[in-house]
Amino acid sequence: MGPLSPAGRLNSHYFYCAADIYAVDGHAVATRPIPEPLVGFGRWLMSLPDDRRAACVMGPQAWHSVLDPGDRRGFRDDEFANRIHDDHLHVEVELPESAYRHLGNNVPQEGA
């Protein structure tokens, strides 16, 4: 996949700003009920200070539902994101300005 996703959004993987995680400590994200190491990983992500915090975290609905309320800034918990991340966690850092310059005038607008 190139710099844009099939939905026309910036593809953070293309710019090396995202990782998909399929298991934590040998426990698959697709496992139900959600194993404790995956819950602990989510709690750790929520505890990170602003200068180390992920810009976007997506995962299965079952995973979101077992996390503490905590600081969920950056956590995307909606039906579409949950469905396409049902078997893995997507952890993304802020895209650099160079990603936007790379696309020039072809940068998708939010809500478009």
LUMBAZA-211719 format. One line per 10 residues: their letters; for each residue x, y, z of N, C-alpha, C. Coordinates in steps of 0.02 Angstrom, whole numbers, padded with zeros to 5 digits. Each point is the difference from the previous one (the first is absolute). Example, Ala and Ser with C-alpha at 12.3 -4.5 7.8 and 13.67 -1.06 7.14 Angstrom:
// LUMBAZA-211719
as	00660 -00284 00390 -00045 00059 00000 00045 00060 00000 ~ -00018 00053 -00036 00042 00059 00003 -00039 00055 00037
***
This chain:
// LUMBAZA-211719
mgplspagrl	00042 -00058 00000 -00042 00058 00000 00045 00062 00000 ~ -00022 00051 -00035 00039 00061 -00006 -00014 00049 00056 ~ 00012 00065 -00012 -00007 00051 00052 -00073 00012 00022 ~ -00048 -00021 -00041 -00070 00007 00018 -00033 -00068 00007 ~ -00044 -00005 00049 -00037 -00063 00011 -00055 -00005 -00053 ~ -00032 -00059 -00006 -00056 -00006 -00047 -00056 00050 00015 ~ -00005 00022 00062 -00051 00050 00019 00023 00071 -00015 ~ 00061 00008 -00025 00025 00067 -00017 00033 00037 00058 ~ 00013 -00034 00054 00033 00032 00058 00075 -00013 -00005 ~ 00039 00042 00035 00072 -00012 00002 00014 -00068 00031
nshyfycaad	00044 -00038 -00030 00018 -00067 00024 00062 00007 00044 ~ -00009 00000 00064 00056 00010 00047 00052 -00056 -00006 ~ -00019 -00059 -00022 00049 -00054 -00009 00049 00017 -00056 ~ -00024 00030 -00052 00042 00019 -00057 00056 00046 00023 ~ -00014 00044 00047 00048 00049 00025 00038 -00026 00062 ~ -00005 -00065 00015 00035 -00031 00057 -00020 00032 00066 ~ -00063 00018 00006 -00024 00032 00061 -00052 -00042 00036 ~ -00008 -00063 -00020 -00049 -00043 00033 00025 -00072 00000 ~ -00023 -00037 00050 00015 -00071 00005 -00064 -00037 00016 ~ -00008 -00058 -00031 -00056 -00045 00016 00028 -00055 00045
iyavdghava	-00032 -00010 00057 00022 -00048 00050 -00052 -00056 00004 ~ 00022 -00060 -00015 -00046 -00057 -00001 00002 -00042 00063 ~ 00051 00009 00042 00005 -00038 00063 00042 00040 00050 ~ -00015 -00010 00063 00038 00029 00055 00018 -00057 00048 ~ 00064 -00008 00014 00023 -00054 00043 -00028 -00068 -00021 ~ -00004 -00011 -00064 -00023 -00064 -00026 -00075 -00009 -00002 ~ -00038 00052 00019 -00073 -00004 00000 -00028 00038 -00060 ~ -00035 -00035 -00044 -00027 00031 -00060 -00054 00051 00017 ~ 00000 00055 -00036 -00051 00052 00010 -00069 -00028 -00015 ~ -00003 -00049 -00046 -00065 -00029 -00019 -00029 -00046 00054
trpipeplvg	00038 -00016 00052 -00023 -00044 00054 -00058 00032 00039 ~ -00053 -00040 00013 -00055 00023 00042 -00010 -00051 00054 ~ -00010 00018 00063 00003 00069 00024 00071 00028 -00006 ~ 00005 00065 00003 00064 00035 -00008 00047 -00020 00057 ~ 00059 -00026 -00015 00048 -00020 00053 00028 00061 00037 ~ 00019 -00010 00062 00026 00054 00042 00059 00036 -00030 ~ 00049 -00033 -00032 00056 00038 -00029 -00023 00053 -00051 ~ -00054 -00014 -00037 -00026 00049 -00047 -00033 00058 00036 ~ -00035 -00015 00055 -00030 00053 00040 00055 00043 00030 ~ 00052 -00032 00026 00057 00037 00029 00034 00044 -00051
fgrwlmslpd	00006 -00024 -00062 00030 00041 -00053 -00042 00062 -00013 ~ -00065 -00008 -00001 -00045 00057 -00010 00006 00050 00057 ~ 00004 -00025 00061 00008 00045 00058 00066 00037 -00005 ~ 00052 -00034 -00021 00065 00032 -00008 -00004 00055 -00053 ~ -00031 -00014 -00057 -00008 00052 -00051 -00037 00061 00027 ~ -00051 -00012 00041 -00039 00056 00028 00041 00039 00051 ~ 00050 -00031 00030 00038 00033 00053 00058 00042 -00026 ~ 00015 -00004 -00064 00059 00035 -00027 -00010 00076 00003 ~ 00055 00036 00014 -00004 00073 00000 -00010 00026 -00071 ~ -00022 00062 -00005 -00016 00029 -00066 00057 -00007 -00050
drraacvmgp	00062 00010 00021 00056 -00001 -00048 00017 -00071 -00024 ~ -00032 -00050 00028 00012 -00070 -00021 -00065 -00035 -00020 ~ -00053 00035 00001 -00066 -00030 -00011 -00014 -00012 -00074 ~ -00034 -00055 -00014 -00020 -00014 -00069 -00053 00051 -00023 ~ 00004 00018 -00063 -00049 00047 -00028 -00066 -00036 -00013 ~ 00004 -00065 -00015 -00061 -00038 -00015 00011 -00073 00020 ~ -00048 -00028 00036 00002 -00070 00020 -00068 -00030 -00018 ~ 00002 -00053 -00040 -00062 -00034 -00019 00007 -00075 00014 ~ -00055 -00032 00014 00000 -00071 00014 -00071 -00026 00001 ~ -00009 -00063 00017 -00067 -00030 00001 -00043 00030 00056
qawhsvldpg	-00065 -00001 -00011 -00047 00026 00049 00007 -00037 00066 ~ 00012 -00065 -00003 00007 -00040 00062 00059 00026 00042 ~ 00053 00023 -00032 00058 00026 00035 -00017 00068 00032 ~ -00031 00044 -00039 -00019 00066 00027 -00046 -00008 00060 ~ -00045 -00048 -00003 -00051 -00007 00053 00029 -00023 00067 ~ 00059 -00032 00000 00029 -00023 00063 00053 00047 00029 ~ 00015 00053 -00037 00048 00049 00026 -00033 00045 00051 ~ 00039 00023 00047 -00025 00048 00049 -00020 00064 -00036 ~ -00044 00040 00031 -00020 00063 -00033 00062 00044 -00015 ~ 00044 00009 00048 00064 00034 -00010 00002 00055 -00053
drrgfrddef	00060 00019 -00017 00012 00053 -00049 00001 -00031 -00070 ~ -00053 00007 -00036 -00007 -00032 -00065 00015 00047 -00059 ~ 00034 00055 00013 00019 00044 -00056 00038 -00041 -00051 ~ -00020 00005 -00062 00033 -00037 -00054 -00030 -00068 -00013 ~ -00041 -00026 00046 -00032 -00065 -00010 -00062 00010 -00044 ~ -00002 -00035 -00056 -00058 00004 -00044 -00043 -00062 00010 ~ -00058 00010 00029 -00045 -00055 00018 -00067 00013 -00034 ~ -00004 -00019 -00064 -00063 00007 -00036 -00009 -00064 -00042 ~ -00061 -00009 -00023 -00018 -00063 -00033 00045 -00017 -00060 ~ 00013 00049 -00043 00041 -00013 -00060 00071 -00019 00020
anrihddhlh	00032 00040 00042 00069 -00014 00021 00005 -00066 00036 ~ -00047 -00015 00044 00000 -00063 00037 -00005 -00060 -00047 ~ -00043 00006 -00049 -00012 -00056 -00046 00063 -00016 -00041 ~ 00034 00051 -00026 00058 -00013 -00043 00063 -00016 00042 ~ -00004 00009 00066 00056 -00016 00044 -00020 -00055 00049 ~ -00043 -00045 -00021 -00026 -00052 00045 00053 -00051 00020 ~ 00054 -00007 -00039 00050 -00050 00016 00069 00030 00015 ~ 00004 00066 00004 00064 00032 00015 -00010 00070 00030 ~ 00053 00025 00030 00001 00068 00026 00039 00043 -00050 ~ -00024 00060 -00012 00034 00047 -00043 00024 00057 00045
vevelpesay	00066 00010 00003 00028 00053 00042 00039 00047 -00047 ~ -00019 00063 00003 00025 00049 -00048 00027 00061 00035 ~ 00057 00025 -00024 00027 00063 00025 -00019 00055 -00049 ~ 00010 00061 00021 -00017 00058 -00041 00037 -00003 -00066 ~ -00036 00012 -00055 00033 00002 -00065 00043 00063 -00005 ~ 00060 -00007 -00027 00043 00059 -00007 -00026 00047 -00055 ~ 00019 00062 00004 -00020 00050 -00050 00020 -00023 -00070 ~ 00055 -00038 -00005 00023 -00023 -00066 -00051 -00045 -00034 ~ -00042 -00035 00038 -00052 -00042 -00030 -00049 00043 -00039 ~ -00017 00057 00028 -00047 00045 -00033 00033 00033 -00061
rhlgnnvpqe	00064 00018 00007 00035 00030 -00058 00006 -00050 -00056 ~ 00010 -00064 00017 00005 -00053 -00050 -00060 -00002 -00046 ~ -00059 00012 00028 -00062 -00003 -00039 -00019 00065 -00034 ~ 00033 00054 00019 -00015 00065 -00031 -00073 00019 00009 ~ -00032 00016 -00053 -00071 00021 00002 -00048 -00058 00003 ~ 00026 -00061 00003 -00043 -00059 00001 -00016 -00024 00071 ~ 00015 00040 00050 -00013 -00020 00069 -00075 00000 00012 ~ -00028 -00057 00023 -00072 -00002 00013 -00018 00045 00058 ~ -00058 00030 -00004 -00026 00043 00052 -00042 -00041 00048 ~ 00004 00016 00065 -00041 -00035 00049 -00074 00009 -00018
ga	-00037 -00054 00004 -00072 00002 -00013 -00016 -00004 -00074 ~ 00051 -00001 -00042 -00012 -00004 -00072 -00012 -00071 -00022
***
